[in-house]
């Protein structure tokens, strides 16, 4: 069953969220996107590079990971670009037992971009992961208007920082109370 949870989270908020997930079930994180080498696999959130930080201009360009049960097989496809370069891609197309996790993150200019956990799969493993993420988000985050907001991200919001999907969006599209 397709499912989608959107949130704003600082590095601290993400650490709380992912620690709660890992406490209920061990998981691995596999970098998504086109990689020139097979994507790295991380056994814990502590190893995720620059967690909660980004230089992306919009949420769609923030770090994304395929989350699977620890040790579960992950199929990586090789994709040839127009110029002939081979890239490696881990995604839900070949890994229905997973969920996708986009970190979002805080930019150097104090703009916080949103993250997202989602799945297009009805596989039991995928549904169990979504249930774990949903429970942890509901326990540790607050619902504000259209999405979940971590405690430190809520402080950013109250301090007047921008919580937005893109730095190009006008401020009237930012999350507000």
C-alpha positions as CSV (number, residue, x, y, z in Angstrom):
1,X,0.0,0.0,0.0
2,X,1.5,3.3,-1.0
3,X,2.3,5.5,1.9
4,X,4.1,8.9,2.5
5,X,5.2,10.8,5.6
6,X,6.6,14.3,5.2
7,X,8.6,16.1,8.0
8,X,11.0,18.9,8.9
9,X,13.9,17.7,11.1
10,X,17.2,19.0,12.3
11,X,20.2,16.7,12.7
12,X,19.2,16.2,16.4
13,X,15.6,15.4,15.4
14,X,16.8,12.9,12.8
15,X,19.1,11.2,15.3
16,X,16.1,10.8,17.7
17,X,13.9,9.4,14.9
18,X,16.4,7.0,13.5
19,X,17.5,5.8,17.0
20,X,13.9,4.9,17.7
21,X,13.7,3.0,14.4
22,X,16.9,1.1,15.0
23,X,15.7,0.3,18.6
24,X,12.7,-1.6,17.2
25,X,14.4,-3.3,14.3
26,X,18.0,-3.2,12.9
27,X,18.1,-1.6,9.5
28,X,20.6,-0.8,6.7
29,X,20.6,2.4,4.7
30,X,21.7,2.2,1.0
31,X,22.4,5.5,-0.8
32,X,19.9,6.1,-3.6
33,X,20.6,8.0,-6.9
34,X,22.9,7.5,-9.7
35,X,26.4,6.5,-8.4
36,X,29.5,6.0,-10.4
37,X,30.3,3.0,-8.1
38,X,27.9,0.6,-6.3
39,X,26.2,2.6,-3.6
40,X,27.4,2.4,0.0
41,X,25.5,0.5,2.6
42,X,25.4,1.9,6.2
43,X,24.5,-0.3,9.1
44,X,23.5,2.6,11.4
45,X,22.4,6.2,11.1
46,X,25.6,7.2,12.9
47,X,27.5,6.5,9.7
48,X,25.3,8.5,7.4
49,X,27.3,11.4,6.0
50,X,26.2,14.9,6.8
51,X,22.9,13.7,8.4
52,X,20.6,16.7,8.6
53,X,22.8,19.0,6.7
54,X,22.5,19.9,3.0
55,X,23.6,22.3,0.4
56,X,20.7,21.4,-1.9
57,X,18.4,24.2,-3.1
58,X,15.3,22.0,-2.8
59,X,14.1,19.0,-1.0
60,X,14.2,16.7,-4.0
61,X,18.0,17.1,-4.2
62,X,18.7,16.1,-0.6
63,X,20.3,12.8,0.4
64,X,18.0,9.8,-0.1
65,X,18.4,6.2,1.2
66,X,16.7,2.9,0.7
67,X,16.0,1.5,4.1
68,X,15.9,-2.3,4.5
69,X,16.0,-4.8,7.3
70,X,19.6,-5.3,8.3
71,X,21.3,-7.8,6.0
72,X,18.4,-8.0,3.6
73,X,19.6,-8.3,-0.1
74,X,19.5,-5.1,-2.1
75,X,19.4,-5.3,-5.9
76,X,21.5,-2.5,-7.6
77,X,20.8,-1.8,-11.2
78,X,23.4,-0.5,-13.6
79,X,22.0,2.2,-15.8
80,X,23.7,3.6,-18.9
81,X,23.5,7.3,-19.5
82,X,23.3,8.9,-22.9
83,X,27.1,9.5,-23.0
84,X,27.7,5.8,-22.2
85,X,28.7,6.2,-18.6
86,X,27.4,3.4,-16.4
87,X,25.8,4.4,-13.1
88,X,24.6,2.2,-10.3
89,X,21.1,2.7,-8.8
90,X,19.4,1.2,-5.8
91,X,15.7,2.0,-5.7
92,X,12.3,0.6,-4.8
93,X,11.7,-0.7,-8.4
94,X,13.9,-3.7,-7.7
95,X,13.6,-3.6,-3.8
96,X,9.9,-3.8,-2.9
97,X,10.9,-4.9,0.7
98,X,12.2,-1.3,1.4
99,X,11.1,2.2,2.1
100,X,12.7,5.4,0.8
101,X,14.1,7.9,3.3
102,X,15.0,11.4,2.2
103,X,16.8,13.3,5.0
104,X,16.0,16.9,4.1
105,X,18.3,19.2,6.0
106,X,19.5,22.5,7.2
107,X,21.3,24.7,4.7
108,X,24.1,27.1,5.7
109,X,21.7,30.0,5.2
110,X,19.4,28.6,7.9
111,X,16.8,27.3,5.5
112,X,15.4,23.9,6.6
113,X,14.3,21.6,3.8
114,X,11.8,18.8,4.4
115,X,12.4,15.1,4.5
116,X,10.2,12.2,3.6
117,X,9.6,8.5,4.2
118,X,7.6,6.7,1.6
119,X,6.9,3.4,-0.1
120,X,5.0,2.3,-3.2
121,X,5.1,-1.3,-2.0
122,X,2.6,-3.6,-0.2
123,X,5.3,-6.1,0.7
124,X,5.1,-7.0,4.4
125,X,8.7,-5.9,5.1
126,X,8.0,-2.5,3.5
127,X,4.8,-2.1,5.5
128,X,6.6,-3.0,8.7
129,X,9.2,-0.4,8.1
130,X,6.6,2.3,7.3
131,X,4.7,1.3,10.5
132,X,8.0,1.8,12.5
133,X,8.7,5.1,10.9
134,X,5.1,6.3,11.4
135,X,5.1,5.3,15.1
136,X,8.4,7.0,15.8
137,X,7.5,10.2,13.9
138,X,4.1,10.4,15.8
139,X,5.9,9.9,19.1
140,X,8.8,12.3,18.6
141,X,7.4,15.0,16.2
142,X,4.5,17.5,16.3
143,X,1.9,17.8,13.5
144,X,1.8,21.4,12.3
145,X,-0.7,22.3,9.5
146,X,0.6,20.0,6.7
147,X,3.5,17.9,8.0
148,X,5.4,16.6,11.0
149,X,7.9,18.8,12.7
150,X,10.8,17.6,15.0
151,X,11.3,19.4,18.3
152,X,14.4,21.4,17.2
153,X,12.8,22.1,13.8
154,X,9.9,23.5,15.7
155,X,12.3,25.8,17.5
156,X,13.7,26.9,14.1
157,X,10.2,27.7,13.0
158,X,9.5,29.7,16.1
159,X,12.8,31.6,15.7
160,X,11.7,32.8,12.2
161,X,13.9,30.5,10.1
162,X,12.5,29.3,6.8
163,X,11.0,25.8,6.6
164,X,10.4,25.3,2.9
165,X,10.6,22.8,0.1
166,X,12.7,25.1,-2.1
167,X,14.8,28.2,-1.5
168,X,13.3,29.5,-4.8
169,X,9.8,29.3,-3.2
170,X,8.4,32.7,-2.0
171,X,8.2,32.9,1.8
172,X,4.4,32.7,1.7
173,X,4.8,29.0,0.8
174,X,6.9,28.3,3.8
175,X,5.5,26.3,6.7
176,X,4.0,28.7,9.2
177,X,2.0,28.2,12.4
